[in-house]
Amino acid sequence: MTRKQRLALAPAMALALAGAAALGSETPALADAHMETSETSDGGELRASVMEDMPALVDLYKDLHANPELSFEEHETAAKLAERARAMGFEVTEGVGRTGVVAVLRNGEGPTVMLRADMDGLPVVEQTGLPYASTRTAVPANGVETGVMHACGHDLHMTAWVGTAQQLVERRDEWSGTLVMILQPAEETGEGALAMLEDGLYERFPKPDYVLAFHDAAQAPAGFIGYSKGYALANVDSVDVVIPGIGGHGAYPHTTKDPLVIGSSIVMRLQTLVSREINPLDPAVVTVGSFAAGSKHNIISDEARLQITVRSYTDEVREQLLSGIARIARGEALAAGMPEDKLPKVTVQEPYTPSTYNHPEFTEEVMAGLSPRFGERIQEVPSVMGGEDFGQFYRADPDNVQTLIFWVGGVPMEEFQASQRGEIELPSLHSPFWAPDAPVVIATATEALTAATLDLMPKSGG
């Protein structure tokens, strides 16, 4: 690691060293280390206030982590956090978009800022070995009982949401406007943001001028803040292709039309969609994740199935990829001699997850405001082809709503440094082993969200 990298990561390292202590309830060590990083940044008072809240926030995090719920099943989580918001003085509405929560705090004239956290866990059996690891089980849509885990950090998101709400309530004399804080269900299925919007999020409640959120990052050191201008995350489409064939005995293939061979031709031809049809400057991904056909050595099946994930940023490229998949599936079946009534059926699952777009000027404005506070801990990072339904909040009214989602690194510093030396492989998001440095993520995100909101809603006349 270079000297510049060490300097840039020094504040995060201080937080990381304290994070382990906080999870062991030795919160004074966390406070001391975090305060050290504020000596060269403005707004040390906000940082000190966040640190005072950390013992209770860490306890909340442990509770949320130990009690995850699957998409659209976040009943206990929503009720628990809704009660906290009511106690802070928010007007709270539950059941928005099935299990979502909307909390509104009106504080005079000014802009409306919406802060979003997602609530759902994943059907993953946790293997972190943490003392507060989830042991919950549930039955998802596939009907097979599974463990449930906050393997994507939504417990971090919710805890920082509470921490930010507390800070903004305590600082009502420092801002003017309307604060809308939402707890969104079903991000993992890509359905929750749209469900809340279709349930009147922008009609029944104050419509936001700005929407902010963060996501933990499993490949960045704890306390690091990353952002991307413009497209930050991708359109995500799930495509199912059912390929009919004419089955028969494996010893007499000339009497059949083998769907496995047709499917193989489709898979190979799909590789040219991105490499030969999409502009090289436009990011795109077509991945066949599943290919299923047949049941026995000597039987040629009468059907094959493909499952495909498709990623893009723009709507134009998305349409080009989806229409290309349909065209290739049809063409390969016709080339194999299949009749018109036995051509592949291509189904694009709805709703899909739209790409997430960070308004470039708005992103620069927010990050410029945070830069004096966090210094070189803030860095612009490349966009990714992962998906997040946060983009729905922008697409619902792109002419009037500006949005930004940023990353907060969560890898414990010792693990990050070991990975940089090639000694270990870091677990990814959705891994049963993902165990972030929770206190560092929560403290960083709470401070960042609070400071950004204060900047966006200056006191009238101030």
N, C-alpha and C positions, 0 to 999 in steps of 0.2 A: 504494500500500500504506500502511495506517495505521500510526501509531506502535505501537499495540498489536500489530498483525500483525508488524511488524519485530521487536519484543521477543520475541514468541512464537517466531519463526523464527530468532532469532539463533544458538542452539546448532546448529541444522541448517545454517545458513549457514557456520558455522565448519567443520563436518564436510564440507560440500560443497566448500569451497575446498581442503580437504586431500585429498578423494577423488580428484581428478584426479592429484594428486601420487602417491598410493598406486598407482594403476594404472600410473604410470610408474616404479614401484619406489622412489620417493622417500618411503618410509614414515616417516622421522622427522618430516616435515611433517605427516602425518596424525596422528601421536601428539601432537605439540605442540598442534594445533588441537583435538583431542578432549579433551585434558586441560584446556584452558581452559574448556570447558563444565562441568567437574565442580566448579568452585570454589563454585558456589552450590547444589550438590546433595549429598545424603549418598552414602556408598558410593563415594567417589572411588577407593578401592583396587581395587574390582572393575573400574571403567572403565580404570584404568591397566593392569591385568592383561590385559584384552581387547585393549588397544592393543598390548601386547607380542606378542600372537599374530597381529596383523593381517598382517604380511608373509607368513607361511606361509599364512594363510587366503586372502589375495588370490591367491596362486599356485594354491591349490586351486580357487578360483573360476574362474580363467582356464582351467584344465584341464577342469573340468566344463562350462563354457560352450562350449569348443571341441569337446567330444565328447558331444553329446546323443544319447539313444536314445528311440525311440518307446515308446508304452504297451505294457507287458508284454514289452518287449525290453530292459529296463534291466539286462542281465547284467553288462556291464563296470562300470557305475556301482555296482551293488549290491556286487559283489565288492570293488571298490576301497574303498568306505566301510566295508564289513564288516570288512576287514582293519584299518582304522584303529581301529574300535571294539574289536576284539580286543586290539590293542596297548595300548589304554587300560585293559584289565582287565575289559571287559564279557563276559558270557556271550552269545555271538552265535549266532543261528539264521538261516540263509539259506533262500530258497525258500518263504517263508510267503506264501500267496496268489500263487503262481507265482514272482514275482521279488522279493517283499518281504523286508525284513530286520528282525529283532527283536533288540535288544541290551538286556540286563538287568544292572543293577548293584544288588546288595543291600547295604544299609548300616544294618542294625539295624532296630529296631521303628519303626513310623510309617506314614504314608499311602503309597500308590503313585501316582506321577505319571508320566504318559505324555507324551512330546514327539514330535510327528509332523512329518516333512518328506516331500514328494512328489518323485518322481525323474524323471518322464517329460518328454520334449520334445515339440515339435509339428511336423507336416509343413509347415514354413514355410522358404522360401529366405531366409536372413539377408541383410539389406542395410544393416547398421549401419556397415560399413567399419572395424570394430574390428580391431586387429592379431591378436586371438585369436578372431575370428569363426569360427563353425562353417562347415565346408565339407563336412560329412557328408551323405550321401544314404541313402535307405532306400525300401523299397516298403511302403506302408501297406495297409490292407485293400482299398482300391479298385483295387490292382494297378498304379498309376501311380507310377513313381519320382519322388521329391521330395527337396528339401533338408530337413534337420532342424535345428531351432533351439530353444534355451531361450527362447522368446518370452513365456513366462508367469512367468519368474523362479524356476523350480524349482531352478536352480543356486544362486541366492541362499539359498533355503530349506535346501538341503543343506549349504551352507558354514556357515551360522549353526548348523545342527544339530551339526556337528562342533565348532564353536567353543564352543557351550554344553556339549557333552559334556566337552570338555577342562577347562572352568572347574569343572564339578561334580565331576569326578574329583579335581582339585587341591584342592577344598574339602570333601572327605569329612568332615572334622572339624567342618563347619559345618551339616550336615544329617543327618537320620535318617529312614530309610524305604527304599523301593524305587523306583529310577528305571528306567523302561522307555522306550527310545528306538526309534522305528520309522521305517523308510524305506519309504514306500508307493509301489507302482507305479500306473500307469494312472489317475491323477486326471483327466487330460484326457478320458478316455472315460467317466468316472463309475463305473468298475468296480473300482478297486483297493482302496478301503477295505472294500467288501463282500467282495471276494475274501479279504482277510486275516482278516476276522471269520469267514467261512465255513470258513476253514482253521484255526480254533481260537484266534484271537488272544486272546480273553478266557477260554479254557479251558486252553490249553497254557502260557500265560504268566501272570504276576501280573496280576490284573484291576485296572485303574486306578480310583482315586477321582476323579482329575482328568485331563483331557486338554487340552493346550495346543498351539497352532500359530500361525504368522503367515503372512501373504501380502503380497508387495510390492504397492504401489499406484502406478499409472502416471499418476494425476492429482493427486498430492500431493507436496510437496517432500521431498527426501531427509532422513531423520531424524525426520519427523513420525510419530506413533503415533495411529492412529484405532481406535475400537471402537464396536460397536453392542450394546445390550442386547436380549435376546430374539431374534427372528428377524433374522439378519444377511445371509443369502443364501437364494435361492429354491429351491423344487422346480423341477426342470427335466425336462419331458417332451418327447419327440420323437414326433410323430404323423404317420403316413403315411395318406393317403386316396387310394384307387384308385376312380375314377369311371367305370363302364362307360357306353357310349353305343351308339347304332346308327349306324354310319358310312355315308358315301355321297358322292355328288358335290356339290360346293359350289353348283352351279347348281340343285340340286333339294333344298333343305333340308327341304322338307315330307315327304320320304321318310325322314328321319333323326330321331334323337334326339341332339342335339349335346351331347357331354360338356363341351365348353368353355363353353357357355352355362350348363349345370348347375353346373359348377365355379365360374363367375363369381358365380352366385347364392349358392353356398355361402360364397365368400369375403366377399361383402357382408353376408350374414346373420351371419357370425361376428363382425363388428364390433359387433354388439349384445350379444354374450355379456358382455363386460366393462361396457359402458356402460348396459345395461338389465337385466341379470340378477344381477350381482354387487354386493353391498353396496359403496357407494362408499368405505367405510372399510377394505375388504379389498383389498390390492394384488393385481393380476392382469394378465397379459399374454397375448394370443393373437396371434401374428405368423405370417402365411403367408410363408415364405421362398422357396418355389419353387412354380411353377405350370407344368406341362409338358403340352403336348397338340399333336397334329398334326405333319405332315411336309411339307405342300405347300399352295400357295395355294388350290387348288380341291378339296381333299379334306377332308371333315368326318371327323374321327377317330372311332374307336370306343372311345377311352379317354383320360382325362385323369388327371393325378396332382398332388396337393398335398403339400407338406412343411410342417409347422407346428411351431413351438416354442411351448410353453405354460409359463408361469411363475406361481407362486403361493407362498404361505407355509404356509398351513394345509392339512391333509389334506382338510378339508371343502370348501374352495374348489377344490382340485385336482380332486376328484371331480365337483364341479359343472361345471367347465370341460370335463373330458373327456367326461362324459355329454352335455353340451350340444353338443359337436362331433359326436358320433355322431348325436344327435337331428336336428340341422340338416342334416347330410349326407343322412340318410334322407328327411327331409321335403322337401327341395328336389328330390331325385330323383323322389319320388312326385308332387310338384306338376308336374314336367315330363312325367309320364306313363310313367315307367319301370316295368316289371313287377317284382314282388317278387324274382324270381330274377336281376335285374340292378341291384340297389341297391348304393350305394358300400360298399366294404370299408374300415373304419377300424381301423388297427393302432397301438397304443401300444407303443413300443419298451420292452423290459425288459432289464436293470434300468434304472430311472430314477434320476436324482440327487435325493435328498431334500433338503429345506431344511435350512439350518444354524441351529441354535438355541444362542445364548450364554445360559447360565443367568444371569438378571439379577443376583441377589445375588452369585454367584461372580464375575461380571464386575466388579461394583463393588468387591469385595474385592481382586481382583488389581490393578485400576487404581489403587485407593487406595494400595496398596503401592508402585506404580511412580511415583506422582505426585511425591513429594519428590525423586526421582532425575531425572526428565525435565521437571518443571514444566509450562509451557504448551505444550510439544511434544506433550502428550497431549490429545486432544480427542474427544468423542463425535461420531460421524458418522452420517448416515442409512444405513439398510439399503439393499441393492441387490438387483436382480432377476437378477444373475448367479448362477452355480451353483458349488458346491464339494462334493465327496462327503465332506468332513470331518464332515458331519452324521450319517453312519452310526455314528460312534463313540458319539454320544449316544443315537441311536435303538435301539442294540443293548441298552441297559439304562438307560432314562431315569430310573428310580427311584434308581439308585445311582451313576451316572457324571455328573459335571459337566464341561462343555466350554466352551472359549473359543478362538476364532480372532480375531486382531486384524490390523490393517493396519500396514505400515511403508512410508512414502512413499519413492519411489525416483527422483523427477525431479531431475536436477542443478539446483542452485539458480538458476544463470543462466538456464537454459531455463524454469524455473518462473516466474521474474520476467518474462521476455519474454512468456510466454503470458498472464500477468496484464495486461500492457500491450496485449495483442491483436496482438502482432507475429508470433507463431508458433502453430501448432496442435501440441499434444503428441500423440505416438503413443500408442496404447492398448496394453494387454496383448494379446498375440497378433499384434501388428504386427511386420513384418520389420525395423522401424526402432527397436524398443524397446531402448534402451541405458541401463539404470539407473546411478545413482551407486553402484556395487557396494560400495565400502568403507564408505560411510555406512550403507547398508542392513544390511550384515553386522555392523558394530560395534554398531549400535542394536539389532538383533534379538537378537544374542548376549547383550548386556547385559540386555535386557528379559527374555528367556527364563530366563537364569540367575538374575536377581534374583527373578522370580516363583516359580521352583521352590524357591529357598531359603526364601522366605516360606511356601510351602505345606508344607515339610518341616523345621520347626525341630528343632534338636538335642534329643533326649530329655533332659528335666530342665533344658532351657535356658529 
